[in-house]
Protein backbone atom coordinates (compact mmCIF):
# COMPACT_ATOMS: atom_id res chain seq x y z
CA UNK A 1 0.00 0.00 0.00
CA UNK A 2 1.55 3.36 -1.04
CA UNK A 3 2.21 6.06 1.60
CA UNK A 4 -0.49 8.67 2.08
CA UNK A 5 -0.35 12.40 2.74
CA UNK A 6 -1.79 14.07 5.82
CA UNK A 7 -4.80 14.94 3.64
CA UNK A 8 -5.35 11.24 2.90
CA UNK A 9 -4.25 11.25 -0.74
CA UNK A 10 -1.58 8.87 -2.02
CA UNK A 11 1.92 10.27 -2.30
CA UNK A 12 3.20 10.31 -5.84
CA UNK A 13 6.82 9.17 -6.22
CA UNK A 14 9.10 12.16 -6.41
CA UNK A 15 10.69 12.74 -9.81
CA UNK A 16 14.36 13.62 -10.16
CA UNK A 17 14.78 17.32 -9.45
CA UNK A 18 17.27 19.81 -10.88
CA UNK A 19 20.15 21.15 -8.83
CA UNK A 20 20.98 24.04 -11.16
CA UNK A 21 21.04 27.22 -8.99
CA UNK A 22 19.42 29.33 -11.72
CA UNK A 23 16.52 26.94 -12.12
CA UNK A 24 16.17 26.62 -8.35
CA UNK A 25 15.97 30.41 -8.14
CA UNK A 26 13.24 30.57 -10.79
CA UNK A 27 11.25 27.85 -9.03
CA UNK A 28 11.62 29.69 -5.72
CA UNK A 29 10.21 32.85 -7.31
CA UNK A 30 7.25 30.90 -8.71
CA UNK A 31 6.50 29.56 -5.22
CA UNK A 32 6.95 33.06 -3.74
CA UNK A 33 4.48 34.46 -6.30
CA UNK A 34 1.93 31.82 -5.28
CA UNK A 35 2.30 32.78 -1.61
CA UNK A 36 2.09 36.53 -2.33
CA UNK A 37 -1.11 36.06 -4.38
CA UNK A 38 -2.52 33.96 -1.55
CA UNK A 39 -1.59 36.70 0.96
CA UNK A 40 -3.53 39.39 -0.97
CA UNK A 41 -6.50 37.08 -1.48
CA UNK A 42 -6.90 36.90 2.30
CA UNK A 43 -6.78 40.66 3.00
CA UNK A 44 -8.16 40.34 6.53
CA UNK A 45 -5.08 38.37 7.62
CA UNK A 46 -2.80 41.00 6.08
CA UNK A 47 -4.83 43.76 7.73
CA UNK A 48 -4.56 42.16 11.18
CA UNK A 49 -0.80 41.83 10.71
CA UNK A 50 -0.60 45.54 9.92
CA UNK A 51 -2.94 46.62 12.73
CA UNK A 52 -0.99 44.78 15.44
CA UNK A 53 2.12 47.04 15.33
CA UNK A 54 -0.13 50.10 15.12
CA UNK A 55 -1.81 49.18 18.42
CA UNK A 56 1.47 48.36 20.17
CA UNK A 57 3.14 51.61 19.10
CA UNK A 58 0.18 53.73 20.19
CA UNK A 59 -0.07 51.89 23.53
CA UNK A 60 3.60 52.33 24.39
CA UNK A 61 3.74 55.90 23.07
CA UNK A 62 0.66 57.24 24.87
CA UNK A 63 -0.23 54.78 27.68
CA UNK A 64 2.98 53.19 29.01
CA UNK A 65 5.49 55.65 27.54
CA UNK A 66 5.05 58.23 30.29
CA UNK A 67 5.84 55.79 33.11
CA UNK A 68 8.64 53.93 31.35
CA UNK A 69 10.06 57.10 29.81
CA UNK A 70 10.49 58.79 33.18
CA UNK A 71 13.55 56.59 33.72
CA UNK A 72 14.82 56.91 30.15
CA UNK A 73 15.12 60.64 29.66
CA UNK A 74 11.44 61.51 29.22
CA UNK A 75 8.47 60.52 27.07
CA UNK A 76 9.86 62.02 23.83
CA UNK A 77 13.23 60.34 24.30
CA UNK A 78 11.50 57.03 25.00
CA UNK A 79 9.42 57.26 21.81
CA UNK A 80 12.62 57.39 19.79
CA UNK A 81 14.18 54.66 21.94
CA UNK A 82 11.28 52.23 21.55
CA UNK A 83 10.77 52.39 17.77
CA UNK A 84 13.71 50.18 16.77
CA UNK A 85 12.41 47.57 19.23
CA UNK A 86 8.93 47.72 17.74
CA UNK A 87 10.23 47.45 14.19
CA UNK A 88 12.15 44.30 15.15
CA UNK A 89 9.46 42.71 17.34
CA UNK A 90 6.58 43.25 14.92
CA UNK A 91 8.24 41.87 11.82
CA UNK A 92 9.71 38.93 13.76
CA UNK A 93 6.40 37.91 15.31
CA UNK A 94 4.51 38.10 12.03
CA UNK A 95 7.30 36.41 10.08
CA UNK A 96 7.69 33.38 12.35
CA UNK A 97 3.95 32.85 12.82
CA UNK A 98 3.20 33.36 9.11
CA UNK A 99 5.95 30.99 7.93
CA UNK A 100 5.21 28.25 10.45
CA UNK A 101 1.39 28.24 10.15
CA UNK A 102 1.31 28.52 6.35
CA UNK A 103 3.80 25.68 5.87
CA UNK A 104 1.96 23.52 8.42
CA UNK A 105 -1.28 24.33 6.59
CA UNK A 106 0.19 23.33 3.23
CA UNK A 107 1.39 20.10 4.84
CA UNK A 108 -2.02 19.15 6.24
CA UNK A 109 -3.84 20.05 3.01
CA UNK A 110 -1.49 17.91 0.92
CA UNK A 111 -0.08 20.90 -0.99
CA UNK A 112 3.50 20.14 -0.01
CA UNK A 113 3.05 16.52 -1.10
CA UNK A 114 1.86 17.80 -4.47
CA UNK A 115 5.03 19.92 -4.78
CA UNK A 116 7.15 16.90 -3.85
CA UNK A 117 5.69 14.96 -6.76
CA UNK A 118 6.95 17.60 -9.21
CA UNK A 119 10.44 17.67 -10.74
CA UNK A 120 11.56 20.74 -8.80
CA UNK A 121 14.17 21.70 -6.23
CA UNK A 122 13.52 20.51 -2.68
CA UNK A 123 14.39 23.91 -1.25
CA UNK A 124 12.28 26.00 -3.67
CA UNK A 125 8.97 25.61 -1.77
CA UNK A 126 10.48 26.75 1.52
CA UNK A 127 12.55 29.52 -0.08
CA UNK A 128 9.42 30.77 -1.86
CA UNK A 129 7.67 30.98 1.52
CA UNK A 130 10.49 33.03 3.05
CA UNK A 131 10.63 35.40 0.06
CA UNK A 132 6.87 36.03 0.37
CA UNK A 133 7.34 36.79 4.06
CA UNK A 134 10.08 39.27 3.11
CA UNK A 135 7.56 41.15 0.92
CA UNK A 136 5.08 41.18 3.79
CA UNK A 137 7.77 42.60 6.10
CA UNK A 138 8.45 45.43 3.64
CA UNK A 139 4.76 46.40 3.76
CA UNK A 140 4.78 46.27 7.56
CA UNK A 141 7.87 48.46 7.77
CA UNK A 142 6.24 51.12 5.56
CA UNK A 143 3.19 51.17 7.84
CA UNK A 144 5.28 51.30 11.03
CA UNK A 145 7.58 54.04 9.70
CA UNK A 146 4.50 56.16 8.96
CA UNK A 147 3.04 55.58 12.42
CA UNK A 148 6.40 56.18 14.08
CA UNK A 149 6.79 59.55 12.35
CA UNK A 150 3.28 60.51 13.47
CA UNK A 151 4.04 59.77 17.16
CA UNK A 152 7.30 61.72 17.13
CA UNK A 153 9.99 59.26 16.05
CA UNK A 154 12.73 60.85 13.92
CA UNK A 155 15.84 59.79 11.95
CA UNK A 156 18.93 61.86 12.80
CA UNK A 157 21.79 60.18 10.92
CA UNK A 158 20.67 60.65 7.31
CA UNK A 159 18.77 58.51 4.84
CA UNK A 160 21.65 56.24 3.85
CA UNK A 161 22.32 55.08 7.41
CA UNK A 162 18.60 54.68 8.03
CA UNK A 163 18.36 52.37 5.00
CA UNK A 164 21.21 50.36 6.53
CA UNK A 165 19.25 50.04 9.78
CA UNK A 166 16.14 48.83 7.98
CA UNK A 167 18.26 46.40 5.95
CA UNK A 168 19.56 44.84 9.19
CA UNK A 169 16.00 44.51 10.53
CA UNK A 170 14.82 42.84 7.32
CA UNK A 171 17.85 40.55 7.28
CA UNK A 172 17.09 39.36 10.83
CA UNK A 173 13.42 38.91 9.91
CA UNK A 174 14.43 36.82 6.88
CA UNK A 175 16.61 34.69 9.16
CA UNK A 176 13.67 34.13 11.50
CA UNK A 177 11.43 33.17 8.56
CA UNK A 178 13.68 30.08 8.32
CA UNK A 179 13.08 29.48 12.02
CA UNK A 180 9.35 29.57 11.20
CA UNK A 181 9.87 27.22 8.23
CA UNK A 182 11.67 24.69 10.45
CA UNK A 183 8.87 24.88 13.01
CA UNK A 184 6.21 24.51 10.29
CA UNK A 185 7.94 21.35 9.05
CA UNK A 186 8.15 19.97 12.61
CA UNK A 187 4.58 20.33 13.88
CA UNK A 188 1.53 18.31 12.85
CA UNK A 189 -1.13 21.04 12.73
CA UNK A 190 -1.34 24.79 11.95
CA UNK A 191 -2.82 25.31 15.43
CA UNK A 192 0.35 23.92 17.01
CA UNK A 193 2.46 26.16 14.78
CA UNK A 194 0.58 29.28 15.91
CA UNK A 195 1.68 28.53 19.49
CA UNK A 196 5.23 29.51 18.52
CA UNK A 197 4.51 33.00 19.82
CA UNK A 198 5.13 31.65 23.33
CA UNK A 199 8.76 31.04 22.33
CA UNK A 200 9.10 34.44 20.71
CA UNK A 201 7.94 36.49 23.70
CA UNK A 202 10.93 35.68 25.98
CA UNK A 203 13.32 36.33 23.09
CA UNK A 204 11.99 39.84 22.51
CA UNK A 205 11.24 40.77 26.12
CA UNK A 206 14.65 39.60 27.44
CA UNK A 207 16.37 42.13 25.21
CA UNK A 208 17.12 45.84 25.00
CA UNK A 209 14.02 46.46 22.87
CA UNK A 210 11.90 48.31 25.43
CA UNK A 211 14.02 48.94 28.53
CA UNK A 212 17.69 49.94 28.86
CA UNK A 213 19.95 46.98 29.66
CA UNK A 214 21.61 48.62 32.69
CA UNK A 215 18.27 48.55 34.57
CA UNK A 216 18.30 44.73 34.57
CA UNK A 217 20.00 42.38 37.10
CA UNK A 218 23.72 41.88 36.35
CA UNK A 219 23.41 38.20 35.41
CA UNK A 220 20.52 38.93 33.06
CA UNK A 221 22.48 41.70 31.33
CA UNK A 222 24.88 39.11 29.83
CA UNK A 223 21.97 37.11 28.41
CA UNK A 224 20.38 40.24 26.99
CA UNK A 225 23.61 41.53 25.44
CA UNK A 226 24.18 38.21 23.59
CA UNK A 227 20.58 38.00 22.40
CA UNK A 228 20.56 38.28 18.56
CA UNK A 229 17.48 40.45 18.84
CA UNK A 230 19.37 42.96 21.06
CA UNK A 231 22.26 43.30 18.59
CA UNK A 232 19.96 44.21 15.69
CA UNK A 233 17.95 46.67 17.80
CA UNK A 234 21.14 48.34 19.06
CA UNK A 235 22.59 48.58 15.53
CA UNK A 236 19.34 50.02 14.13
CA UNK A 237 19.21 52.65 16.91
CA UNK A 238 22.77 53.72 16.15
CA UNK A 239 22.00 54.02 12.42
CA UNK A 240 18.78 55.96 13.03
CA UNK A 241 20.56 58.27 15.49
CA UNK A 242 18.08 57.33 18.23
CA UNK A 243 18.98 57.08 21.94
CA UNK A 244 20.85 53.91 22.89
CA UNK A 245 22.74 52.68 25.92
CA UNK A 246 26.50 52.05 25.38
CA UNK A 247 27.79 48.76 26.75
CA UNK A 248 31.22 47.17 27.14
CA UNK A 249 30.04 43.78 25.87
CA UNK A 250 31.31 42.81 22.40
CA UNK A 251 27.88 42.36 20.72
CA UNK A 252 26.76 45.81 21.84
CA UNK A 253 30.05 47.53 20.94
CA UNK A 254 30.00 45.86 17.50
CA UNK A 255 26.25 45.69 17.06
CA UNK A 256 26.22 45.83 13.25
CA UNK A 257 28.67 42.93 12.87
CA UNK A 258 26.96 40.98 15.64
CA UNK A 259 23.57 41.47 13.99
CA UNK A 260 24.79 40.27 10.58
CA UNK A 261 26.64 37.35 12.17
CA UNK A 262 23.60 36.17 14.12
CA UNK A 263 21.40 36.41 11.02
CA UNK A 264 23.82 34.36 8.90
CA UNK A 265 24.10 31.69 11.62
CA UNK A 266 20.31 31.47 12.01
CA UNK A 267 19.82 31.11 8.24
CA UNK A 268 22.48 28.41 7.93
CA UNK A 269 21.21 26.39 10.91
CA UNK A 270 17.45 26.61 10.40
CA UNK A 271 17.51 26.41 6.58
CA UNK A 272 19.48 23.19 6.92
CA UNK A 273 16.96 21.82 9.44
CA UNK A 274 13.91 22.86 7.39
CA UNK A 275 15.17 21.49 4.06
CA UNK A 276 16.38 18.30 5.75
CA UNK A 277 12.92 17.71 7.24
CA UNK A 278 11.35 18.44 3.85
CA UNK A 279 13.57 15.83 2.17
CA UNK A 280 12.96 13.23 4.88
CA UNK A 281 9.21 13.73 4.70
CA UNK A 282 9.35 13.04 0.97
CA UNK A 283 10.90 9.58 1.43
Secondary structure as the mmCIF struct_conf table of DSSP 4:
data_model
#
loop_
_struct_conf.conf_type_id
_struct_conf.id
_struct_conf.beg_label_comp_id
_struct_conf.beg_label_asym_id
_struct_conf.beg_label_seq_id
_struct_conf.end_label_comp_id
_struct_conf.end_label_asym_id
_struct_conf.end_label_seq_id
STRN STRN1 UNK A 4 UNK A 4
TURN_TY1_P TURN_TY1_P1 UNK A 6 UNK A 7
BEND BEND1 UNK A 8 UNK A 8
HELX_LH_PP_P HELX_LH_PP_P1 UNK A 9 UNK A 9
STRN STRN2 UNK A 10 UNK A 10
HELX_LH_PP_P HELX_LH_PP_P2 UNK A 11 UNK A 16
HELX_RH_AL_P HELX_RH_AL_P1 UNK A 21 UNK A 41
BEND BEND2 UNK A 42 UNK A 42
HELX_RH_AL_P HELX_RH_AL_P2 UNK A 43 UNK A 59
HELX_RH_PI_P HELX_RH_PI_P1 UNK A 60 UNK A 64
HELX_RH_AL_P HELX_RH_AL_P3 UNK A 65 UNK A 69
TURN_TY1_P TURN_TY1_P2 UNK A 70 UNK A 73
HELX_RH_AL_P HELX_RH_AL_P4 UNK A 75 UNK A 108
TURN_TY1_P TURN_TY1_P3 UNK A 109 UNK A 110
HELX_RH_AL_P HELX_RH_AL_P5 UNK A 111 UNK A 116
TURN_TY1_P TURN_TY1_P4 UNK A 117 UNK A 117
BEND BEND3 UNK A 118 UNK A 120
TURN_TY1_P TURN_TY1_P5 UNK A 122 UNK A 123
HELX_RH_AL_P HELX_RH_AL_P6 UNK A 124 UNK A 150
TURN_TY1_P TURN_TY1_P6 UNK A 151 UNK A 152
BEND BEND4 UNK A 157 UNK A 157
HELX_RH_AL_P HELX_RH_AL_P7 UNK A 159 UNK A 186
BEND BEND5 UNK A 188 UNK A 189
HELX_RH_AL_P HELX_RH_AL_P8 UNK A 190 UNK A 194
TURN_TY1_P TURN_TY1_P7 UNK A 195 UNK A 196
HELX_RH_AL_P HELX_RH_AL_P9 UNK A 197 UNK A 205
BEND BEND6 UNK A 206 UNK A 211
HELX_RH_3T_P HELX_RH_3T_P1 UNK A 213 UNK A 215
BEND BEND7 UNK A 216 UNK A 216
HELX_RH_AL_P HELX_RH_AL_P10 UNK A 218 UNK A 225
TURN_TY1_P TURN_TY1_P8 UNK A 226 UNK A 226
HELX_RH_AL_P HELX_RH_AL_P11 UNK A 228 UNK A 240
TURN_TY1_P TURN_TY1_P9 UNK A 241 UNK A 241
BEND BEND8 UNK A 248 UNK A 249
HELX_RH_AL_P HELX_RH_AL_P12 UNK A 250 UNK A 253
TURN_TY1_P TURN_TY1_P10 UNK A 254 UNK A 254
HELX_RH_AL_P HELX_RH_AL_P13 UNK A 255 UNK A 282
#
